[in-house]
Amino acid sequence: MTKLAKLWLNEIVNDTYRRFYFKVLGIYLDNLLFELFGGKNSLKSIYGTVYNRFFRTTFKGALNLYYPPKAYNEIIVSGLFHDKQGELETHKYFPTHICRVMEDNRVHFNLDKVCFVESNHNDEPNYKGESQLIQLTDILAGSISQCFDLSSLDDGKNEVAKVILPLLKRIMEQKPRRRSRYDFFHKYDVSFFPRDKLTKDEFLNIYSRAKDKFFKNRRLLLEEYLSGQLRMKLD
């Protein structure tokens, strides 16, 4: 499995035909006001609401980045797939909210809810190709998380994450280069939110008033660990 994961990530890192695009948003939970997401609800329910909110934020950001309004007057979304998870499938808003909230004069949905698929294509009866894309997404997200957080010292996870590490270092530069051997400009993006503790007003105006709250200056703990700069024991 490690060998296959490395092969898949190498396809992304060395994609010269611009077949792959991704936008990753990491949420710094310590700087969120959880009471604004339903502070009286269970922690599991709150996390689902947080995920729902920033899933839409990331999706909108991806549309504006890859299909800018000046170049695309109309966008039609014909498929929206997510890993099959009981918690999100039964969430009050998540399955249908994005299609209702984001529909406007420019963005149209040819569907009324998110389609949940099994991440194992052997278990998915209807969407085999989409299931394999979900697997690739899981590997990509997991390897990026490992580069930043070093949540495990497992050799296999580190071997996979090392494939994406050089590309990730370039992405995290404050001024992305239009010309790079990785050709990632307006193609790959990773950022985090929020940089500072949000006020209630900033949260309620998240799209217009909190743009400067996105940040990139995160330590790559995997790089430090591999170079011997970081010596730590992880559980």
VEXFI-641968 format. One record per residue (C-alpha): residue number from 1; residue in three letters; x, y, z. Coordinates in pm, 1 decimal, always signed. Layout:
<pts>
<pt resi="NUM" resn="ALA" u="X" v="Y" w="Z"/>
...
</pts>
This chain:
<pts>
<pt resi="1" resn="MET" u="+0.0" v="+0.0" w="+0.0"/>
<pt resi="2" resn="THR" u="+288.1" v="+236.9" w="+78.2"/>
<pt resi="3" resn="LYS" u="+436.0" v="+178.9" w="-267.2"/>
<pt resi="4" resn="LEU" u="+103.4" v="+252.0" w="-437.7"/>
<pt resi="5" resn="ALA" u="+47.7" v="+566.3" w="-229.2"/>
<pt resi="6" resn="LYS" u="+392.2" v="+696.6" w="-326.0"/>
<pt resi="7" resn="LEU" u="+321.4" v="+628.9" w="-694.7"/>
<pt resi="8" resn="TRP" u="-6.2" v="+821.9" w="-674.9"/>
<pt resi="9" resn="LEU" u="+153.1" v="+1120.1" w="-501.2"/>
<pt resi="10" resn="ASN" u="+436.4" v="+1122.5" w="-754.5"/>
<pt resi="11" resn="GLU" u="+171.8" v="+1164.4" w="-1024.6"/>
<pt resi="12" resn="ILE" u="+53.6" v="+1480.7" w="-847.8"/>
<pt resi="13" resn="VAL" u="+401.3" v="+1617.5" w="-773.7"/>
<pt resi="14" resn="ASN" u="+525.0" v="+1562.1" w="-1128.8"/>
<pt resi="15" resn="ASP" u="+203.1" v="+1648.0" w="-1311.3"/>
<pt resi="16" resn="THR" u="+316.9" v="+1840.0" w="-1620.2"/>
<pt resi="17" resn="TYR" u="-19.4" v="+1802.9" w="-1796.5"/>
<pt resi="18" resn="ARG" u="-220.2" v="+1989.6" w="-1527.8"/>
<pt resi="19" resn="ARG" u="-451.6" v="+1697.6" w="-1461.8"/>
<pt resi="20" resn="PHE" u="-466.3" v="+1756.9" w="-1087.7"/>
<pt resi="21" resn="TYR" u="-576.3" v="+2058.6" w="-885.1"/>
<pt resi="22" resn="PHE" u="-620.2" v="+2082.5" w="-511.1"/>
<pt resi="23" resn="LYS" u="-694.6" v="+2342.1" w="-243.8"/>
<pt resi="24" resn="VAL" u="-640.4" v="+2246.5" w="+121.5"/>
<pt resi="25" resn="LEU" u="-764.4" v="+2455.6" w="+414.3"/>
<pt resi="26" resn="GLY" u="-651.1" v="+2365.0" w="+765.4"/>
<pt resi="27" resn="ILE" u="-858.5" v="+2499.0" w="+1055.1"/>
<pt resi="28" resn="TYR" u="-684.5" v="+2617.7" w="+1373.2"/>
<pt resi="29" resn="LEU" u="-955.7" v="+2520.2" w="+1619.7"/>
<pt resi="30" resn="ASP" u="-801.1" v="+2703.7" w="+1915.5"/>
<pt resi="31" resn="ASN" u="-883.5" v="+3036.1" w="+1748.6"/>
<pt resi="32" resn="LEU" u="-1250.0" v="+2963.0" w="+1679.2"/>
<pt resi="33" resn="LEU" u="-1540.4" v="+3074.4" w="+1896.7"/>
<pt resi="34" resn="PHE" u="-1720.0" v="+2743.6" w="+1935.3"/>
<pt resi="35" resn="GLU" u="-2027.4" v="+2904.6" w="+2089.1"/>
<pt resi="36" resn="LEU" u="-2101.5" v="+3050.5" w="+1744.8"/>
<pt resi="37" resn="PHE" u="-2125.7" v="+2696.9" w="+1606.9"/>
<pt resi="38" resn="GLY" u="-2377.1" v="+2582.1" w="+1867.3"/>
<pt resi="39" resn="GLY" u="-2190.4" v="+2587.0" w="+2195.2"/>
<pt resi="40" resn="LYS" u="-2470.1" v="+2406.5" w="+2381.7"/>
<pt resi="41" resn="ASN" u="-2456.2" v="+2107.9" w="+2146.4"/>
<pt resi="42" resn="SER" u="-2231.4" v="+1803.8" w="+2179.5"/>
<pt resi="43" resn="LEU" u="-1867.9" v="+1835.8" w="+2071.6"/>
<pt resi="44" resn="LYS" u="-1930.5" v="+1587.9" w="+1788.2"/>
<pt resi="45" resn="SER" u="-2218.4" v="+1800.7" w="+1658.9"/>
<pt resi="46" resn="ILE" u="-2011.6" v="+2119.8" w="+1681.7"/>
<pt resi="47" resn="TYR" u="-1727.0" v="+1968.6" w="+1480.9"/>
<pt resi="48" resn="GLY" u="-1977.2" v="+1867.1" w="+1213.1"/>
<pt resi="49" resn="THR" u="-2105.8" v="+2224.4" w="+1195.2"/>
<pt resi="50" resn="VAL" u="-1751.5" v="+2364.4" w="+1178.2"/>
<pt resi="51" resn="TYR" u="-1669.3" v="+2119.6" w="+898.2"/>
<pt resi="52" resn="ASN" u="-1984.4" v="+2214.3" w="+709.7"/>
<pt resi="53" resn="ARG" u="-1902.2" v="+2585.4" w="+730.2"/>
<pt resi="54" resn="PHE" u="-1543.2" v="+2556.8" w="+612.3"/>
<pt resi="55" resn="PHE" u="-1619.9" v="+2292.5" w="+351.2"/>
<pt resi="56" resn="ARG" u="-1823.0" v="+2562.9" w="+178.5"/>
<pt resi="57" resn="THR" u="-1545.3" v="+2818.7" w="+233.3"/>
<pt resi="58" resn="THR" u="-1289.4" v="+2590.0" w="+69.9"/>
<pt resi="59" resn="PHE" u="-1520.1" v="+2498.3" w="-216.9"/>
<pt resi="60" resn="LYS" u="-1598.6" v="+2863.1" w="-289.7"/>
<pt resi="61" resn="GLY" u="-1229.8" v="+2950.9" w="-273.6"/>
<pt resi="62" resn="ALA" u="-1147.3" v="+2672.3" w="-518.8"/>
<pt resi="63" resn="LEU" u="-1411.8" v="+2788.2" w="-765.3"/>
<pt resi="64" resn="ASN" u="-1284.7" v="+3146.4" w="-755.0"/>
<pt resi="65" resn="LEU" u="-922.7" v="+3033.1" w="-789.9"/>
<pt resi="66" resn="TYR" u="-965.1" v="+2784.8" w="-1073.1"/>
<pt resi="67" resn="TYR" u="-1265.3" v="+2945.6" w="-1243.5"/>
<pt resi="68" resn="PRO" u="-1223.3" v="+3322.2" w="-1181.5"/>
<pt resi="69" resn="PRO" u="-1530.9" v="+3540.2" w="-1244.3"/>
<pt resi="70" resn="LYS" u="-1351.4" v="+3744.4" w="-1511.2"/>
<pt resi="71" resn="ALA" u="-1295.1" v="+3433.0" w="-1722.5"/>
<pt resi="72" resn="TYR" u="-1604.8" v="+3225.5" w="-1638.9"/>
<pt resi="73" resn="ASN" u="-1949.9" v="+3381.8" w="-1638.3"/>
<pt resi="74" resn="GLU" u="-2119.9" v="+3056.5" w="-1547.5"/>
<pt resi="75" resn="ILE" u="-2016.6" v="+2742.3" w="-1360.0"/>
<pt resi="76" resn="ILE" u="-2228.2" v="+2427.5" w="-1357.8"/>
<pt resi="77" resn="VAL" u="-2149.6" v="+2173.9" w="-1084.4"/>
<pt resi="78" resn="SER" u="-2260.1" v="+1829.3" w="-1199.7"/>
<pt resi="79" resn="GLY" u="-2100.4" v="+1615.7" w="-927.8"/>
<pt resi="80" resn="LEU" u="-2003.1" v="+1663.1" w="-564.6"/>
<pt resi="81" resn="PHE" u="-1860.6" v="+1358.3" w="-384.4"/>
<pt resi="82" resn="HIS" u="-1751.5" v="+1293.7" w="-28.2"/>
<pt resi="83" resn="ASP" u="-1618.4" v="+998.9" w="+165.7"/>
<pt resi="84" resn="LYS" u="-1904.7" v="+799.4" w="+316.6"/>
<pt resi="85" resn="GLN" u="-1930.7" v="+892.7" w="+684.8"/>
<pt resi="86" resn="GLY" u="-2231.3" v="+834.8" w="+905.7"/>
<pt resi="87" resn="GLU" u="-2183.0" v="+1155.3" w="+1103.4"/>
<pt resi="88" resn="LEU" u="-2184.4" v="+1383.4" w="+799.0"/>
<pt resi="89" resn="GLU" u="-2450.6" v="+1189.0" w="+612.4"/>
<pt resi="90" resn="THR" u="-2692.3" v="+1243.7" w="+899.5"/>
<pt resi="91" resn="HIS" u="-2583.5" v="+1600.6" w="+972.6"/>
<pt resi="92" resn="LYS" u="-2872.9" v="+1846.1" w="+968.2"/>
<pt resi="93" resn="TYR" u="-2714.6" v="+2072.2" w="+705.1"/>
<pt resi="94" resn="PHE" u="-2408.1" v="+1918.5" w="+541.5"/>
<pt resi="95" resn="PRO" u="-2558.3" v="+1696.4" w="+266.7"/>
<pt resi="96" resn="THR" u="-2773.2" v="+1971.5" w="+110.7"/>
<pt resi="97" resn="HIS" u="-2649.9" v="+2303.5" w="+248.3"/>
<pt resi="98" resn="ILE" u="-2373.8" v="+2369.8" w="-5.1"/>
<pt resi="99" resn="CYS" u="-2608.6" v="+2330.0" w="-302.0"/>
<pt resi="100" resn="ARG" u="-2867.6" v="+2567.0" w="-155.2"/>
<pt resi="101" resn="VAL" u="-2638.3" v="+2831.1" w="-5.7"/>
<pt resi="102" resn="MET" u="-2390.5" v="+2862.9" w="-293.1"/>
<pt resi="103" resn="GLU" u="-2639.6" v="+2867.4" w="-580.0"/>
<pt resi="104" resn="ASP" u="-2632.7" v="+3212.5" w="-743.0"/>
<pt resi="105" resn="ASN" u="-2631.1" v="+3381.9" w="-1083.6"/>
<pt resi="106" resn="ARG" u="-2288.0" v="+3236.6" w="-1166.8"/>
<pt resi="107" resn="VAL" u="-2275.0" v="+2901.1" w="-985.3"/>
<pt resi="108" resn="HIS" u="-2543.3" v="+2641.2" w="-1060.2"/>
<pt resi="109" resn="PHE" u="-2582.9" v="+2288.1" w="-925.8"/>
<pt resi="110" resn="ASN" u="-2724.4" v="+2000.4" w="-1128.8"/>
<pt resi="111" resn="LEU" u="-2776.6" v="+1814.1" w="-801.7"/>
<pt resi="112" resn="ASP" u="-2946.1" v="+1880.6" w="-472.4"/>
<pt resi="113" resn="LYS" u="-2708.4" v="+1711.6" w="-228.1"/>
<pt resi="114" resn="VAL" u="-2360.2" v="+1570.9" w="-174.9"/>
<pt resi="115" resn="CYS" u="-2311.1" v="+1214.5" w="-298.0"/>
<pt resi="116" resn="PHE" u="-2142.7" v="+993.3" w="-37.2"/>
<pt resi="117" resn="VAL" u="-1928.5" v="+707.2" w="-168.3"/>
<pt resi="118" resn="GLU" u="-1723.5" v="+430.8" w="-7.7"/>
<pt resi="119" resn="SER" u="-1351.4" v="+514.5" w="-2.8"/>
<pt resi="120" resn="ASN" u="-1276.6" v="+148.6" w="-85.0"/>
<pt resi="121" resn="HIS" u="-1370.3" v="+103.2" w="-450.0"/>
<pt resi="122" resn="ASN" u="-1424.2" v="-269.6" w="-390.8"/>
<pt resi="123" resn="ASP" u="-1711.7" v="-181.1" w="-157.9"/>
<pt resi="124" resn="GLU" u="-1857.2" v="+97.7" w="-373.5"/>
<pt resi="125" resn="PRO" u="-2128.6" v="-39.0" w="-608.8"/>
<pt resi="126" resn="ASN" u="-2197.6" v="+265.0" w="-827.7"/>
<pt resi="127" resn="TYR" u="-1908.9" v="+514.4" w="-831.9"/>
<pt resi="128" resn="LYS" u="-1587.8" v="+316.4" w="-873.8"/>
<pt resi="129" resn="GLY" u="-1388.1" v="+600.2" w="-1032.5"/>
<pt resi="130" resn="GLU" u="-1504.0" v="+857.9" w="-781.5"/>
<pt resi="131" resn="SER" u="-1419.0" v="+615.7" w="-500.4"/>
<pt resi="132" resn="GLN" u="-1059.3" v="+590.2" w="-620.9"/>
<pt resi="133" resn="LEU" u="-1040.8" v="+969.8" w="-637.1"/>
<pt resi="134" resn="ILE" u="-1156.2" v="+977.5" w="-272.5"/>
<pt resi="135" resn="GLN" u="-872.7" v="+735.2" w="-188.8"/>
<pt resi="136" resn="LEU" u="-622.6" v="+963.8" w="-359.2"/>
<pt resi="137" resn="THR" u="-764.8" v="+1262.7" w="-170.8"/>
<pt resi="138" resn="ASP" u="-728.4" v="+1077.2" w="+160.3"/>
<pt resi="139" resn="ILE" u="-364.5" v="+997.6" w="+83.0"/>
<pt resi="140" resn="LEU" u="-295.0" v="+1356.7" w="-20.9"/>
<pt resi="141" resn="ALA" u="-460.4" v="+1509.1" w="+286.5"/>
<pt resi="142" resn="GLY" u="-299.1" v="+1256.5" w="+518.5"/>
<pt resi="143" resn="SER" u="+49.5" v="+1312.7" w="+379.3"/>
<pt resi="144" resn="ILE" u="+13.5" v="+1692.7" w="+400.7"/>
<pt resi="145" resn="SER" u="-103.8" v="+1661.9" w="+760.7"/>
<pt resi="146" resn="GLN" u="+193.7" v="+1437.8" w="+839.5"/>
<pt resi="147" resn="CYS" u="+433.5" v="+1696.0" w="+693.3"/>
<pt resi="148" resn="PHE" u="+299.2" v="+1967.1" w="+922.5"/>
<pt resi="149" resn="ASP" u="+201.5" v="+1782.5" w="+1239.7"/>
<pt resi="150" resn="LEU" u="+417.5" v="+1466.1" w="+1241.8"/>
<pt resi="151" resn="SER" u="+131.8" v="+1293.1" w="+1420.5"/>
<pt resi="152" resn="SER" u="+303.2" v="+956.5" w="+1382.3"/>
<pt resi="153" resn="LEU" u="+658.7" v="+824.5" w="+1355.0"/>
<pt resi="154" resn="ASP" u="+544.0" v="+531.9" w="+1142.3"/>
<pt resi="155" resn="ASP" u="+805.3" v="+469.5" w="+871.5"/>
<pt resi="156" resn="GLY" u="+542.5" v="+403.2" w="+605.5"/>
<pt resi="157" resn="LYS" u="+357.4" v="+728.5" w="+669.8"/>
<pt resi="158" resn="ASN" u="+683.0" v="+921.9" w="+662.1"/>
<pt resi="159" resn="GLU" u="+789.4" v="+757.0" w="+336.4"/>
<pt resi="160" resn="VAL" u="+463.8" v="+860.5" w="+172.1"/>
<pt resi="161" resn="ALA" u="+472.4" v="+1214.4" w="+314.6"/>
<pt resi="162" resn="LYS" u="+831.2" v="+1264.4" w="+196.7"/>
<pt resi="163" resn="VAL" u="+705.3" v="+1249.4" w="-162.3"/>
<pt resi="164" resn="ILE" u="+489.2" v="+1559.4" w="-119.5"/>
<pt resi="165" resn="LEU" u="+728.0" v="+1747.5" w="+112.9"/>
<pt resi="166" resn="PRO" u="+938.1" v="+1930.8" w="-153.3"/>
<pt resi="167" resn="LEU" u="+624.0" v="+2048.4" w="-335.2"/>
<pt resi="168" resn="LEU" u="+463.6" v="+2153.0" w="-7.6"/>
<pt resi="169" resn="LYS" u="+766.2" v="+2365.7" w="+84.4"/>
<pt resi="170" resn="ARG" u="+727.7" v="+2559.0" w="-242.2"/>
<pt resi="171" resn="ILE" u="+354.0" v="+2601.7" w="-195.2"/>
<pt resi="172" resn="MET" u="+406.4" v="+2748.7" w="+149.9"/>
<pt resi="173" resn="GLU" u="+631.5" v="+3027.4" w="+22.3"/>
<pt resi="174" resn="GLN" u="+468.3" v="+3365.8" w="+81.5"/>
<pt resi="175" resn="LYS" u="+514.2" v="+3468.2" w="-283.0"/>
<pt resi="176" resn="PRO" u="+439.6" v="+3175.7" w="-515.5"/>
<pt resi="177" resn="ARG" u="+641.1" v="+3168.4" w="-833.5"/>
<pt resi="178" resn="ARG" u="+465.0" v="+3164.8" w="-1167.0"/>
<pt resi="179" resn="ARG" u="+747.9" v="+2956.5" w="-1304.4"/>
<pt resi="180" resn="SER" u="+848.8" v="+2656.0" w="-1100.1"/>
<pt resi="181" resn="ARG" u="+957.9" v="+2302.7" w="-1177.6"/>
<pt resi="182" resn="TYR" u="+639.8" v="+2192.2" w="-998.7"/>
<pt resi="183" resn="ASP" u="+413.3" v="+2420.2" w="-1205.6"/>
<pt resi="184" resn="PHE" u="+178.9" v="+2476.5" w="-909.6"/>
<pt resi="185" resn="PHE" u="+81.9" v="+2842.3" w="-960.2"/>
<pt resi="186" resn="HIS" u="-301.9" v="+2867.9" w="-955.2"/>
<pt resi="187" resn="LYS" u="-306.3" v="+2488.2" w="-934.6"/>
<pt resi="188" resn="TYR" u="-213.9" v="+2377.2" w="-581.9"/>
<pt resi="189" resn="ASP" u="-280.5" v="+2575.1" w="-263.9"/>
<pt resi="190" resn="VAL" u="-251.7" v="+2508.3" w="+110.2"/>
<pt resi="191" resn="SER" u="-346.5" v="+2760.6" w="+378.8"/>
<pt resi="192" resn="PHE" u="-470.6" v="+2778.7" w="+737.4"/>
<pt resi="193" resn="PHE" u="-741.0" v="+2971.4" w="+919.7"/>
<pt resi="194" resn="PRO" u="-768.4" v="+3171.1" w="+1139.6"/>
<pt resi="195" resn="ARG" u="-432.2" v="+3326.5" w="+1220.5"/>
<pt resi="196" resn="ASP" u="-569.1" v="+3514.0" w="+1522.8"/>
<pt resi="197" resn="LYS" u="-855.3" v="+3464.3" w="+1762.4"/>
<pt resi="198" resn="LEU" u="-1173.7" v="+3557.5" w="+1576.5"/>
<pt resi="199" resn="THR" u="-1416.9" v="+3812.8" w="+1714.5"/>
<pt resi="200" resn="LYS" u="-1788.5" v="+3761.7" w="+1668.8"/>
<pt resi="201" resn="ASP" u="-1806.3" v="+4033.1" w="+1401.2"/>
<pt resi="202" resn="GLU" u="-1518.7" v="+3877.8" w="+1205.7"/>
<pt resi="203" resn="PHE" u="-1683.8" v="+3539.0" w="+1215.6"/>
<pt resi="204" resn="LEU" u="-2019.7" v="+3669.4" w="+1098.1"/>
<pt resi="205" resn="ASN" u="-1845.8" v="+3844.6" w="+806.3"/>
<pt resi="206" resn="ILE" u="-1600.1" v="+3567.2" w="+733.3"/>
<pt resi="207" resn="TYR" u="-1587.0" v="+3611.8" w="+355.5"/>
<pt resi="208" resn="SER" u="-1541.8" v="+3989.2" w="+342.2"/>
<pt resi="209" resn="ARG" u="-1378.9" v="+4095.9" w="+668.6"/>
<pt resi="210" resn="ALA" u="-1148.7" v="+3808.1" w="+762.0"/>
<pt resi="211" resn="LYS" u="-950.8" v="+3757.4" w="+441.4"/>
<pt resi="212" resn="ASP" u="-627.2" v="+3851.8" w="+615.2"/>
<pt resi="213" resn="LYS" u="-686.9" v="+3579.0" w="+873.1"/>
<pt resi="214" resn="PHE" u="-561.7" v="+3311.3" w="+634.0"/>
<pt resi="215" resn="PHE" u="-196.8" v="+3223.3" w="+682.7"/>
<pt resi="216" resn="LYS" u="+77.2" v="+2991.1" w="+559.6"/>
<pt resi="217" resn="ASN" u="+364.2" v="+3027.6" w="+807.0"/>
<pt resi="218" resn="ARG" u="+350.5" v="+2680.4" w="+963.7"/>
<pt resi="219" resn="ARG" u="+648.1" v="+2470.0" w="+1064.8"/>
<pt resi="220" resn="LEU" u="+701.4" v="+2150.5" w="+866.5"/>
<pt resi="221" resn="LEU" u="+772.1" v="+1914.9" w="+1156.0"/>
<pt resi="222" resn="LEU" u="+847.2" v="+1621.7" w="+925.3"/>
<pt resi="223" resn="GLU" u="+1128.3" v="+1816.0" w="+758.0"/>
<pt resi="224" resn="GLU" u="+1272.3" v="+1910.7" w="+1097.4"/>
<pt resi="225" resn="TYR" u="+1249.0" v="+1551.7" w="+1218.9"/>
<pt resi="226" resn="LEU" u="+1417.0" v="+1406.9" w="+909.0"/>
<pt resi="227" resn="SER" u="+1699.6" v="+1661.2" w="+931.7"/>
<pt resi="228" resn="GLY" u="+1758.1" v="+1587.1" w="+1299.9"/>
<pt resi="229" resn="GLN" u="+1644.8" v="+1932.4" w="+1413.0"/>
<pt resi="230" resn="LEU" u="+1343.3" v="+1792.1" w="+1594.4"/>
<pt resi="231" resn="ARG" u="+1391.0" v="+1526.6" w="+1859.0"/>
<pt resi="232" resn="MET" u="+1067.4" v="+1420.6" w="+2017.8"/>
<pt resi="233" resn="LYS" u="+875.8" v="+1112.5" w="+2122.4"/>
<pt resi="234" resn="LEU" u="+523.1" v="+1090.7" w="+1992.9"/>
<pt resi="235" resn="ASP" u="+252.6" v="+865.3" w="+2133.1"/>
</pts>
